[in-house]
Amino acid sequence: MTCLRQNFDIIVVGAGIGGITAALAAARMSPSVLLIEEADEVGGTGVFSSVSLICNFRDSNGRPITSGIHRELFPAAYTHYSEQRVPTYDELVLKATYRKLLAAEPALTVWTGCKVTQAAVQDRVIQHLHLQGSQATEVAARIFLDATADGNLSAMAGMEYELGRTGDGKMQSATATFRVSGLDTSKLENPNILEWSAIHSLRRELLPYYEELQARGGTRNPRQSITCFPYPDGEAVLFNSTSVLGVDPTRPESLARGMEEGARQANELFEAITGHPAFRKAKLDYIAPKLGVREGRRISGEYMLTEEDCLGERHFPDMIAACAYSLDIHSPDGRTTRLERIPGNGYYHIPYRSLIPRGCSNLLLSSRCISGTHEAHSSYRIMASVSAIGEAAGVAAALGVLQHRNDVREIESSHIRYVLQLRGQFTEGVVERIPLPAGPAQRNNSL
Ligand SMILES: Cc1cc2nc3c(=O)[nH]c(=O)nc-3n(C[C@H](O)[C@H](O)[C@H](O)COP(=O)(O)OP(=O)(O)OC[C@H]3O[C@@H](n4cnc5c(N)ncnc54)[C@H](O)[C@@H]3O)c2cc1C
């Protein structure tokens, strides 16, 4: 059977936050963009694994070091900021926002229920992709973006990668999150669960019920503590508290086993906390449909970000994004979490070179699979940073098309920063003004 190949300027594979921000950023500069998502709906981990917390994107003086499209996605985190309040979001609201923003871009085509299964590569250039599912066809583009989180596209294209920590290759634990509503906050020591102090107090109150569950061997969850966050309406709580070890997202059977174990732990923990008076009548609304996987392939790029770069607040001349979140390693061995703040000014730069895989001239990394060590990845994997990475990758790809570049390495980071700045994104370093297509490139610069 012959299949007609369809052509686009840019193809983004994966519609989590990294893919969506990349597709929006690129389409706003006019090239034709195709966004492909394997699941039936866009959203990825931030929607279908219900992560809830808007992790820190401010430096130590409270200044946002991520803005741009992240601000369009989470406006309240910018306008209603308070150190006392837990900044969270509702994944259904986020999903609706994604849809609205994507639908507003005439240059953008979105295919869901469609999986990229193969990449044809010749002389370091991805020629086309094979798709299965809702669009069983071949697609070609000038530039491809890997927004699959686990570096699936890069692996298909034969790029080198690393998996897990140095030594034993183990990855961070995975988590099945779950949502609980109907709690009686008047029975809590501190009922205002929208505030950090109350959430910490709630976690302390629930801990004995969880410890009792562990002591009687009622769960295999190795964690030592309970983590939960309020939904923005204060009516429900999201538990990010299960811990499944040994999940390898590059193996489907490992993911399936992980989801089964995560759901079991979620049910066990929910049963245990209903012993607390505030949770007697609570209900388990749902267990997130997708296992929350923190770590997968880290593609080897032109620069590999390290723990020293993060904790050393490193600045790079080719910065295209910044990250203010701690190193946050949910131990591959279970019990503990290493949480270490970025010191000093509280943020570091992400260089453009970390988005460029070694060995390909028309591929950029646009999700948590950028080039970095296990430790550095534990920091920039959060949604604010991945949003900034995606936005920068999308702008870079659009510039590559508009400037007729043959290799993504030829795209100047000073040009990327110029466009990002116009869009209201945080950048540092030299910017070089360049002519841009009238209209779309100038949009959204007054956020
Ligand atoms: C349990 C857990 C809790 C977390 N808590 C927080 C938190 O509180 N705050 C925070 O900011 N961050 C949190 N994070 C981190 C953050 O949510 C993720 O790292 C981030 O959302 C990843 O975004 P992404 O775009 O890189 O990948 P994803 O959102 O995972 O998107 C990748 C997409 O690619 C698609 N895809 C993969 N392969 C293919 C293919 N071959 N063809 C087509 N499509 C494909 C997938 O279906 C998926 O939709 C948490 C993560 C986990 C797991």
The ligand as a Tripos MOL2 file, in Angstrom:
@<TRIPOS>MOLECULE
LIG
   53    58     1     0     0
SMALL
NO_CHARGES

@<TRIPOS>ATOM
      1 C1          4.8280   11.7940   40.3040 C.3       1 LIG1
      2 C2          5.3690   13.0590   39.7330 C.ar      1 LIG1
      3 C3          5.1620   14.2390   40.4330 C.ar      1 LIG1
      4 C4          5.6550   15.4290   39.8970 C.ar      1 LIG1
      5 N1          5.3880   16.5620   40.5630 N.ar      1 LIG1
      6 C5          5.6410   17.7450   39.9640 C.ar      1 LIG1
      7 C6          5.1500   18.9310   40.5210 C.ar      1 LIG1
      8 O1          4.4970   18.9140   41.5670 O.2       1 LIG1
      9 N2          5.4030   20.0910   39.8660 N.ar      1 LIG1
     10 C7          6.1270   20.1340   38.7030 C.ar      1 LIG1
     11 O2          6.3160   21.2080   38.1470 O.2       1 LIG1
     12 N3          6.6110   19.0030   38.1370 N.ar      1 LIG1
     13 C8          6.3470   17.8100   38.7400 C.ar      1 LIG1
     14 N4          6.7690   16.6550   38.1470 N.ar      1 LIG1
     15 C9          7.6000   16.7040   36.9270 C.3       1 LIG1
     16 C10         6.8370   17.1110   35.6940 C.3       1 LIG1
     17 O3          5.4620   16.8810   35.8280 O.3       1 LIG1
     18 C11         7.3100   16.3720   34.4380 C.3       1 LIG1
     19 O4          8.7070   16.1880   34.4260 O.3       1 LIG1
     20 C12         6.9290   17.1870   33.1990 C.3       1 LIG1
     21 O5          5.5240   17.3920   33.1960 O.3       1 LIG1
     22 C13         7.3700   16.4650   31.9430 C.3       1 LIG1
     23 O6          6.9090   17.1560   30.8170 O.3       1 LIG1
     24 P1          7.3580   16.6760   29.3750 P.3       1 LIG1
     25 O7          6.7200   17.5600   28.3940 O.co2     1 LIG1
     26 O8          8.8440   16.5570   29.3930 O.co2     1 LIG1
     27 O9          6.8150   15.1720   29.2660 O.3       1 LIG1
     28 P2          5.3580   14.5550   29.3250 P.3       1 LIG1
     29 O10         4.3970   15.4600   29.9610 O.co2     1 LIG1
     30 O11         5.5350   13.2060   29.9240 O.co2     1 LIG1
     31 O12         4.9550   14.4270   27.7860 O.3       1 LIG1
     32 C14         5.5410   13.5230   26.8990 C.3       1 LIG1
     33 C15         4.4680   13.1130   25.9220 C.3       1 LIG1
     34 O13         5.0700   12.4130   24.8170 O.3       1 LIG1
     35 C16         4.1610   11.4230   24.3790 C.3       1 LIG1
     36 N5          4.9050   10.4380   23.6030 N.ar      1 LIG1
     37 C17         5.9200    9.6450   24.0250 C.ar      1 LIG1
     38 N6          6.3580    8.8700   23.0190 N.ar      1 LIG1
     39 C18         5.6120    9.1760   21.9300 C.ar      1 LIG1
     40 C19         5.6000    8.6940   20.5880 C.ar      1 LIG1
     41 N7          6.4470    7.7490   20.1720 N.pl3     1 LIG1
     42 N8          4.6890    9.2080   19.7180 N.ar      1 LIG1
     43 C20         3.8160   10.1720   20.1230 C.ar      1 LIG1
     44 N9          3.7910   10.6520   21.3930 N.ar      1 LIG1
     45 C21         4.6880   10.1670   22.2890 C.ar      1 LIG1
     46 C22         3.5950   10.8870   25.6830 C.3       1 LIG1
     47 O14         2.3790   10.2020   25.4800 O.3       1 LIG1
     48 C23         3.4410   12.1560   26.5140 C.3       1 LIG1
     49 O15         2.1500   12.7210   26.4030 O.3       1 LIG1
     50 C24         6.3460   15.4330   38.6630 C.ar      1 LIG1
     51 C25         6.5390   14.2450   37.9720 C.ar      1 LIG1
     52 C26         6.0620   13.0720   38.4980 C.ar      1 LIG1
     53 C27         6.2560   11.8230   37.7210 C.3       1 LIG1
@<TRIPOS>BOND
     1     1     2 1
     2     2     3 ar
     3     2    52 ar
     4     3     4 ar
     5     4     5 ar
     6     4    50 ar
     7     5     6 ar
     8     6     7 ar
     9     6    13 1
    10     7     8 2
    11     7     9 ar
    12     9    10 ar
    13    10    11 2
    14    10    12 ar
    15    12    13 ar
    16    13    14 ar
    17    14    15 1
    18    14    50 ar
    19    15    16 1
    20    16    17 1
    21    16    18 1
    22    18    19 1
    23    18    20 1
    24    20    21 1
    25    20    22 1
    26    22    23 1
    27    23    24 1
    28    24    25 2
    29    24    26 1
    30    24    27 1
    31    27    28 1
    32    28    29 2
    33    28    30 1
    34    28    31 1
    35    31    32 1
    36    32    33 1
    37    33    34 1
    38    33    48 1
    39    34    35 1
    40    35    36 1
    41    35    46 1
    42    36    37 ar
    43    36    45 ar
    44    37    38 ar
    45    38    39 ar
    46    39    40 ar
    47    39    45 ar
    48    40    41 1
    49    40    42 ar
    50    42    43 ar
    51    43    44 ar
    52    44    45 ar
    53    46    47 1
    54    46    48 1
    55    48    49 1
    56    50    51 ar
    57    51    52 ar
    58    52    53 1
@<TRIPOS>SUBSTRUCTURE
     1 LIG1         1 GROUP 0 **** ****
